[in-house]
Amino acid sequence: VNVKLRLPAVFNKFLQPISMSAEEFFPQWRSLSGPPLKLQEV
C-alpha cells in the first residue's frame, strides 16, 4: 500500500482518549514489535 499524505496529517476523528497507568500502558506498547504492527522508514 502506498499512500501520499500532506503533512502535517491530523487523524483525530478516530481517536478516543482513555486513562491508563504506566503498568497498563507499557506492556501494550512493547507488544507492538515487528511487522506489520511496527514500521519505521527514513
N, C-alpha and C positions, 0 to 999 in steps of 0.2 A: 504494500500500500504506500503510495506516495501522495502526500497532501501538502500543498503550499499554503502557508498561513501568513497573514500580515501581522507583524509584531508591533506592539505588544498584543498578545491574544489573551483575552479575559474570558474564562469559562466559568461564570458564576451562576448560571441558571440551573445547573445540575448538582450544586454543592449544598449540603446541609451541615451546619455546624453541630458538633457534638462535644461533650465534655468527657475527657478520659484522663486517667492518671498516667504517669510515666511507666508504671508497671504494666499497664494495658497497651500503651502505645508502642513501645519498643519491640516486643515480640511480633506484633503485626508488621512493623517496619522491616524487621530482619527477615521475615518470611517472604519478602518481595525480592528474592535473589534469583538471578538468572533469567534468560529469555523465557517466555515473552513478557514477563512482568517487569523487567528492568532493562532499559536501553539507554546508552549514552553514546552520542556521536559528536565528534568535534570537527 
